[in-house]
């Protein structure tokens, strides 16, 4: 199905004013792809208490973008992907090979990365504001295609390796006793997070991308009785937050990523109030 056919289908089944522009259709398709991805990754991030780690990856991506801009790469986002993956692997290796606490390792790398990024962007005429705030409405059809490929890859990996990742997060000693290469699982998972965060950061924004990963999963955890409910609710909350935030940002003329995060935060506080009923 071509993009024009998809646009025509959207006009037929969703004849709303806010979806009357091509850039809104692109953003709508992007939300339908980004939010499930973030929902899937968010469940594991919250289970593993890795919220600080995913935030640090945003700082690493910023530095990667700055490095790419300095050396003259036309699309610095790709240098950011390489830097973020290396950044995530290094953090994971040092965390596992030393007795230093996880928070300390992540804090050191995060601080160093953002400091290096700031030094680089302030040493030249590098434009970085768009990466800090993000602009989902600027996404192109080609970039929507990249998101589709990313979504398919992550869903396949999630189906194949979810049980292993869950076991490693719940009881790493038990995972080792069952022959699971826990280091390989951790490295692969952190690399996937790094690639996802880096690619999406240009549309969501460095300042809030971690919130989009954590809030839906945290909200779902408040009202979930088991792992299946937790996963399903996280994805649903992520998608609903994304669509409501997109529509509100259109009518309110606000940053789309930030509006989505505010909706997610409201849902989180609602579920927090309902938590005792599901305890």
Order of alpha helices (4+ residues) and beta strands (2+ residues): alpha-alpha-alpha-alpha-alpha-alpha-alpha-alpha-alpha-alpha-alpha-alpha
